[in-house]
Amino acid sequence: MVITYKQNKKKRKKKHGFLKRSQTSDGRKVLQRRRKKGRKIITV
């Protein structure tokens, strides 16, 4: 078996970070949904 997940903070932020989410309309919808749901952490 191989390890499929190799941690990388930079890549994590770049792909799923707040700024990345804010750029697209769908990403903004994600933020909106998570705020509405009452998530303590909105993004990575």
PDB file of N, CA, C and O in Angstrom:
ATOM      1  N   MET A   1       0.819  -1.201   0.000  1.00  0.00           N
ATOM      2  CA  MET A   1       0.000   0.000   0.000  1.00  0.00           C
ATOM      3  C   MET A   1       0.864   1.267   0.000  1.00  0.00           C
ATOM      4  O   MET A   1       1.934   1.309   0.607  1.00  0.00           O
ATOM      5  N   VAL A   2       0.375   2.285  -0.688  1.00  0.00           N
ATOM      6  CA  VAL A   2       1.112   3.549  -0.709  1.00  0.00           C
ATOM      7  C   VAL A   2       0.352   4.612   0.069  1.00  0.00           C
ATOM      8  O   VAL A   2      -0.868   4.536   0.215  1.00  0.00           O
ATOM      9  N   ILE A   3       1.078   5.599   0.566  1.00  0.00           N
ATOM     10  CA  ILE A   3       0.467   6.708   1.288  1.00  0.00           C
ATOM     11  C   ILE A   3      -0.072   7.689   0.248  1.00  0.00           C
ATOM     12  O   ILE A   3       0.678   8.201  -0.582  1.00  0.00           O
ATOM     13  N   THR A   4      -1.382   7.945   0.303  1.00  0.00           N
ATOM     14  CA  THR A   4      -2.005   8.812  -0.702  1.00  0.00           C
ATOM     15  C   THR A   4      -2.035  10.285  -0.299  1.00  0.00           C
ATOM     16  O   THR A   4      -2.127  11.167  -1.153  1.00  0.00           O
ATOM     17  N   TYR A   5      -1.956  10.544   0.997  1.00  0.00           N
ATOM     18  CA  TYR A   5      -2.004  11.934   1.457  1.00  0.00           C
ATOM     19  C   TYR A   5      -0.672  12.346   2.048  1.00  0.00           C
ATOM     20  O   TYR A   5      -0.225  11.808   3.061  1.00  0.00           O
ATOM     21  N   LYS A   6      -0.047  13.315   1.390  1.00  0.00           N
ATOM     22  CA  LYS A   6       1.206  13.854   1.899  1.00  0.00           C
ATOM     23  C   LYS A   6       0.985  15.320   2.219  1.00  0.00           C
ATOM     24  O   LYS A   6       0.740  16.135   1.330  1.00  0.00           O
ATOM     25  N   GLN A   7       1.073  15.644   3.498  1.00  0.00           N
ATOM     26  CA  GLN A   7       0.766  16.998   3.950  1.00  0.00           C
ATOM     27  C   GLN A   7       1.643  18.052   3.298  1.00  0.00           C
ATOM     28  O   GLN A   7       2.844  17.856   3.114  1.00  0.00           O
ATOM     29  N   ASN A   8       1.027  19.168   2.953  1.00  0.00           N
ATOM     30  CA  ASN A   8       1.734  20.298   2.385  1.00  0.00           C
ATOM     31  C   ASN A   8       0.907  21.555   2.644  1.00  0.00           C
ATOM     32  O   ASN A   8      -0.097  21.796   1.974  1.00  0.00           O
ATOM     33  N   LYS A   9       1.334  22.346   3.616  1.00  0.00           N
ATOM     34  CA  LYS A   9       0.579  23.523   4.039  1.00  0.00           C
ATOM     35  C   LYS A   9       0.331  24.517   2.906  1.00  0.00           C
ATOM     36  O   LYS A   9      -0.763  25.063   2.768  1.00  0.00           O
ATOM     37  N   LYS A  10       1.362  24.739   2.105  1.00  0.00           N
ATOM     38  CA  LYS A  10       1.271  25.703   1.010  1.00  0.00           C
ATOM     39  C   LYS A  10       0.211  25.287  -0.010  1.00  0.00           C
ATOM     40  O   LYS A  10      -0.631  26.090  -0.411  1.00  0.00           O
ATOM     41  N   LYS A  11       0.267  24.046  -0.413  1.00  0.00           N
ATOM     42  CA  LYS A  11      -0.673  23.520  -1.408  1.00  0.00           C
ATOM     43  C   LYS A  11      -2.103  23.544  -0.872  1.00  0.00           C
ATOM     44  O   LYS A  11      -3.054  23.839  -1.595  1.00  0.00           O
ATOM     45  N   ARG A  12      -2.227  23.224   0.424  1.00  0.00           N
ATOM     46  CA  ARG A  12      -3.536  23.202   1.093  1.00  0.00           C
ATOM     47  C   ARG A  12      -4.170  24.589   1.062  1.00  0.00           C
ATOM     48  O   ARG A  12      -5.351  24.739   0.749  1.00  0.00           O
ATOM     49  N   LYS A  13      -3.369  25.595   1.391  1.00  0.00           N
ATOM     50  CA  LYS A  13      -3.846  26.985   1.391  1.00  0.00           C
ATOM     51  C   LYS A  13      -4.185  27.449  -0.020  1.00  0.00           C
ATOM     52  O   LYS A  13      -5.217  28.079  -0.250  1.00  0.00           O
ATOM     53  N   LYS A  14      -3.303  27.130  -0.957  1.00  0.00           N
ATOM     54  CA  LYS A  14      -3.475  27.558  -2.350  1.00  0.00           C
ATOM     55  C   LYS A  14      -4.760  27.002  -2.967  1.00  0.00           C
ATOM     56  O   LYS A  14      -5.447  27.686  -3.725  1.00  0.00           O
ATOM     57  N   LYS A  15      -5.066  25.761  -2.632  1.00  0.00           N
ATOM     58  CA  LYS A  15      -6.227  25.107  -3.231  1.00  0.00           C
ATOM     59  C   LYS A  15      -7.544  25.366  -2.496  1.00  0.00           C
ATOM     60  O   LYS A  15      -8.585  25.545  -3.128  1.00  0.00           O
ATOM     61  N   HIS A  16      -7.496  25.385  -1.171  1.00  0.00           N
ATOM     62  CA  HIS A  16      -8.727  25.481  -0.394  1.00  0.00           C
ATOM     63  C   HIS A  16      -8.795  26.677   0.552  1.00  0.00           C
ATOM     64  O   HIS A  16      -9.672  26.741   1.413  1.00  0.00           O
ATOM     65  N   GLY A  17      -7.881  27.610   0.394  1.00  0.00           N
ATOM     66  CA  GLY A  17      -7.828  28.757   1.295  1.00  0.00           C
ATOM     67  C   GLY A  17      -8.935  29.771   1.071  1.00  0.00           C
ATOM     68  O   GLY A  17      -9.693  29.680   0.105  1.00  0.00           O
ATOM     69  N   PHE A  18      -9.017  30.725   1.965  1.00  0.00           N
ATOM     70  CA  PHE A  18     -10.063  31.742   1.916  1.00  0.00           C
ATOM     71  C   PHE A  18      -9.992  32.585   0.652  1.00  0.00           C
ATOM     72  O   PHE A  18     -11.014  32.844   0.016  1.00  0.00           O
ATOM     73  N   LEU A  19      -8.788  33.014   0.285  1.00  0.00           N
ATOM     74  CA  LEU A  19      -8.635  33.859  -0.898  1.00  0.00           C
ATOM     75  C   LEU A  19      -9.045  33.127  -2.165  1.00  0.00           C
ATOM     76  O   LEU A  19      -9.650  33.715  -3.062  1.00  0.00           O
ATOM     77  N   LYS A  20      -8.719  31.863  -2.236  1.00  0.00           N
ATOM     78  CA  LYS A  20      -9.074  31.040  -3.391  1.00  0.00           C
ATOM     79  C   LYS A  20     -10.594  30.861  -3.472  1.00  0.00           C
ATOM     80  O   LYS A  20     -11.179  30.902  -4.554  1.00  0.00           O
ATOM     81  N   ARG A  21     -11.213  30.665  -2.322  1.00  0.00           N
ATOM     82  CA  ARG A  21     -12.665  30.507  -2.267  1.00  0.00           C
ATOM     83  C   ARG A  21     -13.378  31.804  -2.665  1.00  0.00           C
ATOM     84  O   ARG A  21     -14.423  31.782  -3.314  1.00  0.00           O
ATOM     85  N   SER A  22     -12.793  32.924  -2.264  1.00  0.00           N
ATOM     86  CA  SER A  22     -13.414  34.227  -2.511  1.00  0.00           C
ATOM     87  C   SER A  22     -13.385  34.619  -3.987  1.00  0.00           C
ATOM     88  O   SER A  22     -14.190  35.438  -4.428  1.00  0.00           O
ATOM     89  N   GLN A  23     -12.479  34.048  -4.733  1.00  0.00           N
ATOM     90  CA  GLN A  23     -12.285  34.441  -6.128  1.00  0.00           C
ATOM     91  C   GLN A  23     -13.422  34.010  -7.054  1.00  0.00           C
ATOM     92  O   GLN A  23     -13.777  34.742  -7.978  1.00  0.00           O
ATOM     93  N   THR A  24     -13.990  32.836  -6.815  1.00  0.00           N
ATOM     94  CA  THR A  24     -15.031  32.345  -7.705  1.00  0.00           C
ATOM     95  C   THR A  24     -16.414  32.489  -7.074  1.00  0.00           C
ATOM     96  O   THR A  24     -16.551  32.536  -5.852  1.00  0.00           O
ATOM     97  N   SER A  25     -17.432  32.556  -7.925  1.00  0.00           N
ATOM     98  CA  SER A  25     -18.794  32.711  -7.422  1.00  0.00           C
ATOM     99  C   SER A  25     -19.224  31.475  -6.643  1.00  0.00           C
ATOM    100  O   SER A  25     -19.895  31.584  -5.617  1.00  0.00           O
ATOM    101  N   ASP A  26     -18.833  30.292  -7.135  1.00  0.00           N
ATOM    102  CA  ASP A  26     -19.158  29.051  -6.426  1.00  0.00           C
ATOM    103  C   ASP A  26     -18.434  28.968  -5.085  1.00  0.00           C
ATOM    104  O   ASP A  26     -18.975  28.473  -4.096  1.00  0.00           O
ATOM    105  N   GLY A  27     -17.202  29.462  -5.077  1.00  0.00           N
ATOM    106  CA  GLY A  27     -16.420  29.484  -3.842  1.00  0.00           C
ATOM    107  C   GLY A  27     -17.069  30.371  -2.800  1.00  0.00           C
ATOM    108  O   GLY A  27     -17.088  30.048  -1.612  1.00  0.00           O
ATOM    109  N   ARG A  28     -17.606  31.502  -3.263  1.00  0.00           N
ATOM    110  CA  ARG A  28     -18.304  32.421  -2.361  1.00  0.00           C
ATOM    111  C   ARG A  28     -19.569  31.771  -1.809  1.00  0.00           C
ATOM    112  O   ARG A  28     -19.950  32.006  -0.662  1.00  0.00           O
ATOM    113  N   LYS A  29     -20.212  30.951  -2.635  1.00  0.00           N
ATOM    114  CA  LYS A  29     -21.402  30.218  -2.189  1.00  0.00           C
ATOM    115  C   LYS A  29     -21.040  29.233  -1.082  1.00  0.00           C
ATOM    116  O   LYS A  29     -21.793  29.043  -0.126  1.00  0.00           O
ATOM    117  N   VAL A  30     -19.870  28.609  -1.233  1.00  0.00           N
ATOM    118  CA  VAL A  30     -19.371  27.674  -0.213  1.00  0.00           C
ATOM    119  C   VAL A  30     -19.213  28.412   1.109  1.00  0.00           C
ATOM    120  O   VAL A  30     -19.664  27.940   2.153  1.00  0.00           O
ATOM    121  N   LEU A  31     -18.561  29.589   1.055  1.00  0.00           N
ATOM    122  CA  LEU A  31     -18.344  30.399   2.259  1.00  0.00           C
ATOM    123  C   LEU A  31     -19.678  30.786   2.889  1.00  0.00           C
ATOM    124  O   LEU A  31     -19.847  30.722   4.106  1.00  0.00           O
ATOM    125  N   GLN A  32     -20.614  31.186   2.043  1.00  0.00           N
ATOM    126  CA  GLN A  32     -21.939  31.603   2.490  1.00  0.00           C
ATOM    127  C   GLN A  32     -22.658  30.461   3.214  1.00  0.00           C
ATOM    128  O   GLN A  32     -23.228  30.651   4.289  1.00  0.00           O
ATOM    129  N   ARG A  33     -22.619  29.279   2.607  1.00  0.00           N
ATOM    130  CA  ARG A  33     -23.249  28.086   3.198  1.00  0.00           C
ATOM    131  C   ARG A  33     -22.640  27.752   4.549  1.00  0.00           C
ATOM    132  O   ARG A  33     -23.350  27.455   5.510  1.00  0.00           O
ATOM    133  N   ARG A  34     -21.307  27.804   4.608  1.00  0.00           N
ATOM    134  CA  ARG A  34     -20.613  27.438   5.841  1.00  0.00           C
ATOM    135  C   ARG A  34     -20.877  28.455   6.956  1.00  0.00           C
ATOM    136  O   ARG A  34     -20.962  28.093   8.130  1.00  0.00           O
ATOM    137  N   ARG A  35     -21.006  29.732   6.577  1.00  0.00           N
ATOM    138  CA  ARG A  35     -21.337  30.766   7.568  1.00  0.00           C
ATOM    139  C   ARG A  35     -22.753  30.543   8.083  1.00  0.00           C
ATOM    140  O   ARG A  35     -23.011  30.630   9.283  1.00  0.00           O
ATOM    141  N   LYS A  36     -23.666  30.254   7.157  1.00  0.00           N
ATOM    142  CA  LYS A  36     -25.071  30.044   7.497  1.00  0.00           C
ATOM    143  C   LYS A  36     -25.234  28.846   8.431  1.00  0.00           C
ATOM    144  O   LYS A  36     -26.051  28.861   9.352  1.00  0.00           O
ATOM    145  N   LYS A  37     -24.445  27.818   8.173  1.00  0.00           N
ATOM    146  CA  LYS A  37     -24.496  26.596   8.976  1.00  0.00           C
ATOM    147  C   LYS A  37     -23.920  26.830  10.376  1.00  0.00           C
ATOM    148  O   LYS A  37     -24.221  26.104  11.323  1.00  0.00           O
ATOM    149  N   GLY A  38     -23.072  27.880  10.475  1.00  0.00           N
ATOM    150  CA  GLY A  38     -22.493  28.226  11.770  1.00  0.00           C
ATOM    151  C   GLY A  38     -21.165  27.546  12.031  1.00  0.00           C
ATOM    152  O   GLY A  38     -20.804  27.280  13.178  1.00  0.00           O
ATOM    153  N   ARG A  39     -20.437  27.266  10.953  1.00  0.00           N
ATOM    154  CA  ARG A  39     -19.122  26.638  11.097  1.00  0.00           C
ATOM    155  C   ARG A  39     -18.162  27.593  11.792  1.00  0.00           C
ATOM    156  O   ARG A  39     -18.103  28.779  11.469  1.00  0.00           O
ATOM    157  N   LYS A  40     -17.415  27.060  12.745  1.00  0.00           N
ATOM    158  CA  LYS A  40     -16.440  27.884  13.454  1.00  0.00           C
ATOM    159  C   LYS A  40     -15.278  28.209  12.509  1.00  0.00           C
ATOM    160  O   LYS A  40     -14.762  29.327  12.496  1.00  0.00           O
ATOM    161  N   ILE A  41     -14.879  27.206  11.721  1.00  0.00           N
ATOM    162  CA  ILE A  41     -13.816  27.390  10.744  1.00  0.00           C
ATOM    163  C   ILE A  41     -14.447  27.380   9.351  1.00  0.00           C
ATOM    164  O   ILE A  41     -15.049  26.387   8.943  1.00  0.00           O
ATOM    165  N   ILE A  42     -14.305  28.494   8.624  1.00  0.00           N
ATOM    166  CA  ILE A  42     -14.921  28.612   7.298  1.00  0.00           C
ATOM    167  C   ILE A  42     -14.068  27.936   6.234  1.00  0.00           C
ATOM    168  O   ILE A  42     -14.568  27.174   5.406  1.00  0.00           O
ATOM    169  N   THR A  43     -12.779  28.228   6.269  1.00  0.00           N
ATOM    170  CA  THR A  43     -11.867  27.626   5.299  1.00  0.00           C
ATOM    171  C   THR A  43     -10.605  27.136   5.997  1.00  0.00           C
ATOM    172  O   THR A  43     -10.453  27.276   7.210  1.00  0.00           O
ATOM    173  N   VAL A  44      -9.706  26.563   5.210  1.00  0.00           N
ATOM    174  CA  VAL A  44      -8.445  26.014   5.713  1.00  0.00           C
ATOM    175  C   VAL A  44      -7.624  27.088   6.388  1.00  0.00           C
ATOM    176  O   VAL A  44      -6.527  26.812   6.874  1.00  0.00           O
TER     177      VAL A  44
END
